[in-house]
Amino acid sequence: MWLQVIIELIILLIALSCALYVVAMSVWPNHAPVWAFDVFVQQARPWPAVFSAGVAGGCLFALKFLYHTVAKEEWNRDRVLWRFIVPLNSGTLALFSGFGITAGVIPFIDQKLFENIYIALFFGFFIGHFSDNFLAALQRLALDWFGTVDRVEKH
Protein backbone atom coordinates (compact mmCIF):
# COMPACT_ATOMS: atom_id res chain seq x y z
CA MET A 1 0.00 0.00 0.00
CA TRP A 2 2.69 2.52 0.97
CA LEU A 3 4.49 2.10 -2.33
CA GLN A 4 1.28 2.96 -4.18
CA VAL A 5 0.67 5.98 -1.95
CA ILE A 6 4.22 7.26 -2.56
CA ILE A 7 3.92 6.75 -6.32
CA GLU A 8 0.60 8.60 -6.31
CA LEU A 9 2.14 11.40 -4.25
CA ILE A 10 5.09 11.72 -6.65
CA ILE A 11 2.83 11.86 -9.71
CA LEU A 12 0.63 14.54 -8.16
CA LEU A 13 3.68 16.56 -7.08
CA ILE A 14 5.16 16.37 -10.60
CA ALA A 15 1.85 17.56 -12.08
CA LEU A 16 1.71 20.38 -9.53
CA SER A 17 5.31 21.38 -10.30
CA CYS A 18 4.64 21.49 -14.05
CA ALA A 19 1.51 23.58 -13.54
CA LEU A 20 3.33 26.00 -11.25
CA TYR A 21 6.15 26.31 -13.80
CA VAL A 22 3.69 27.49 -16.45
CA VAL A 23 2.12 29.87 -13.94
CA ALA A 24 5.56 31.28 -13.10
CA MET A 25 6.44 31.73 -16.76
CA SER A 26 3.16 33.61 -17.24
CA VAL A 27 3.86 35.93 -14.34
CA TRP A 28 7.57 36.40 -15.09
CA PRO A 29 7.83 36.00 -18.89
CA ASN A 30 11.35 37.45 -18.93
CA HIS A 31 12.59 34.25 -17.27
CA ALA A 32 10.83 31.94 -19.72
CA PRO A 33 12.88 30.09 -22.34
CA VAL A 34 12.80 31.86 -25.71
CA TRP A 35 10.64 29.20 -27.37
CA ALA A 36 8.13 29.23 -24.51
CA PHE A 37 7.95 33.00 -24.36
CA ASP A 38 7.34 33.46 -28.07
CA VAL A 39 5.01 30.58 -28.77
CA PHE A 40 3.31 29.61 -25.56
CA VAL A 41 3.36 32.26 -22.89
CA GLN A 42 3.07 35.57 -24.73
CA GLN A 43 0.72 34.77 -27.62
CA ALA A 44 -1.79 32.66 -25.70
CA ARG A 45 -1.75 34.63 -22.46
CA PRO A 46 -3.65 34.24 -20.09
CA TRP A 47 -5.10 30.87 -21.11
CA PRO A 48 -2.15 28.54 -20.44
CA ALA A 49 -1.85 30.26 -17.07
CA VAL A 50 -5.56 29.86 -16.27
CA PHE A 51 -5.46 26.17 -17.24
CA SER A 52 -2.27 25.60 -15.24
CA ALA A 53 -3.63 27.44 -12.22
CA GLY A 54 -6.72 25.22 -12.42
CA VAL A 55 -4.50 22.14 -12.58
CA ALA A 56 -2.55 23.44 -9.57
CA GLY A 57 -5.79 23.95 -7.65
CA GLY A 58 -6.94 20.45 -8.58
CA CYS A 59 -3.58 18.97 -7.56
CA LEU A 60 -3.75 20.72 -4.22
CA PHE A 61 -7.27 19.40 -3.70
CA ALA A 62 -6.18 15.84 -4.64
CA LEU A 63 -3.11 16.06 -2.39
CA LYS A 64 -5.27 17.25 0.49
CA PHE A 65 -7.62 14.34 -0.08
CA LEU A 66 -4.65 11.95 -0.28
CA TYR A 67 -3.12 12.99 3.02
CA HIS A 68 -6.50 13.02 4.78
CA THR A 69 -7.27 9.48 3.64
CA VAL A 70 -3.79 8.26 4.61
CA ALA A 71 -3.97 9.96 8.02
CA LYS A 72 -7.41 8.47 8.71
CA GLU A 73 -6.29 5.06 7.36
CA GLU A 74 -9.05 5.25 4.73
CA TRP A 75 -6.83 5.25 1.63
CA ASN A 76 -7.90 2.72 -0.97
CA ARG A 77 -7.20 1.97 -4.62
CA ASP A 78 -10.62 2.90 -5.93
CA ARG A 79 -9.85 6.63 -5.50
CA VAL A 80 -6.49 6.60 -7.29
CA LEU A 81 -7.99 7.22 -10.72
CA TRP A 82 -10.16 9.99 -9.28
CA ARG A 83 -7.12 11.75 -7.78
CA PHE A 84 -5.30 11.62 -11.14
CA ILE A 85 -8.29 12.90 -13.10
CA VAL A 86 -9.16 15.77 -10.74
CA PRO A 87 -6.27 18.04 -11.82
CA LEU A 88 -7.11 17.67 -15.52
CA ASN A 89 -10.81 18.19 -14.83
CA SER A 90 -9.94 21.24 -12.76
CA GLY A 91 -7.71 22.82 -15.39
CA THR A 92 -10.21 22.17 -18.17
CA LEU A 93 -13.09 23.56 -16.11
CA ALA A 94 -11.11 26.70 -15.23
CA LEU A 95 -10.11 27.23 -18.85
CA PHE A 96 -13.56 26.85 -20.36
CA SER A 97 -15.21 28.85 -17.55
CA GLY A 98 -12.79 31.64 -18.39
CA PHE A 99 -13.69 31.31 -22.08
CA GLY A 100 -17.38 31.59 -21.14
CA ILE A 101 -16.74 34.74 -19.15
CA THR A 102 -14.66 36.48 -21.82
CA ALA A 103 -17.19 35.49 -24.50
CA GLY A 104 -20.00 37.06 -22.47
CA VAL A 105 -21.86 33.77 -21.96
CA ILE A 106 -21.40 34.15 -18.21
CA PRO A 107 -22.41 37.81 -17.97
CA PHE A 108 -22.26 38.40 -14.22
CA ILE A 109 -18.42 38.40 -14.16
CA ASP A 110 -16.59 41.24 -15.92
CA GLN A 111 -14.71 40.06 -19.02
CA LYS A 112 -11.93 42.59 -18.44
CA LEU A 113 -10.82 40.85 -15.26
CA PHE A 114 -8.78 38.45 -17.38
CA GLU A 115 -6.60 41.33 -18.58
CA ASN A 116 -4.94 41.23 -15.13
CA ILE A 117 -2.83 38.05 -15.03
CA TYR A 118 -3.07 37.81 -11.24
CA ILE A 119 -6.86 37.84 -11.29
CA ALA A 120 -6.81 35.26 -14.09
CA LEU A 121 -4.51 33.05 -12.02
CA PHE A 122 -6.67 33.39 -8.93
CA PHE A 123 -9.77 32.54 -10.96
CA GLY A 124 -8.09 29.44 -12.42
CA PHE A 125 -6.84 28.25 -9.04
CA PHE A 126 -10.15 28.94 -7.28
CA ILE A 127 -12.23 27.11 -9.89
CA GLY A 128 -9.65 24.32 -9.99
CA HIS A 129 -9.57 23.81 -6.24
CA PHE A 130 -13.35 23.80 -5.93
CA SER A 131 -14.06 22.04 -9.24
CA ASP A 132 -16.10 19.26 -7.60
CA ASN A 133 -18.44 21.83 -6.02
CA PHE A 134 -18.56 23.89 -9.23
CA LEU A 135 -19.42 20.84 -11.34
CA ALA A 136 -22.12 19.81 -8.85
CA ALA A 137 -23.65 23.31 -9.06
CA LEU A 138 -23.54 23.16 -12.87
CA GLN A 139 -25.23 19.75 -12.75
CA ARG A 140 -28.06 21.13 -10.60
CA LEU A 141 -28.42 24.11 -12.94
CA ALA A 142 -28.55 21.85 -16.01
CA LEU A 143 -31.17 19.62 -14.36
CA ASP A 144 -33.29 22.65 -13.49
CA TRP A 145 -33.00 24.12 -16.98
CA PHE A 146 -33.14 21.01 -19.15
CA GLY A 147 -34.44 18.24 -16.92
CA THR A 148 -33.41 14.67 -17.56
CA VAL A 149 -34.87 11.68 -19.37
CA ASP A 150 -34.49 9.69 -16.13
CA ARG A 151 -36.61 12.03 -13.99
CA VAL A 152 -40.09 10.67 -13.35
CA GLU A 153 -42.81 13.28 -13.00
CA LYS A 154 -45.31 12.75 -10.17
CA HIS A 155 -48.95 13.15 -11.20
Disulfide bonds with the S-S distance in Angstrom:
none
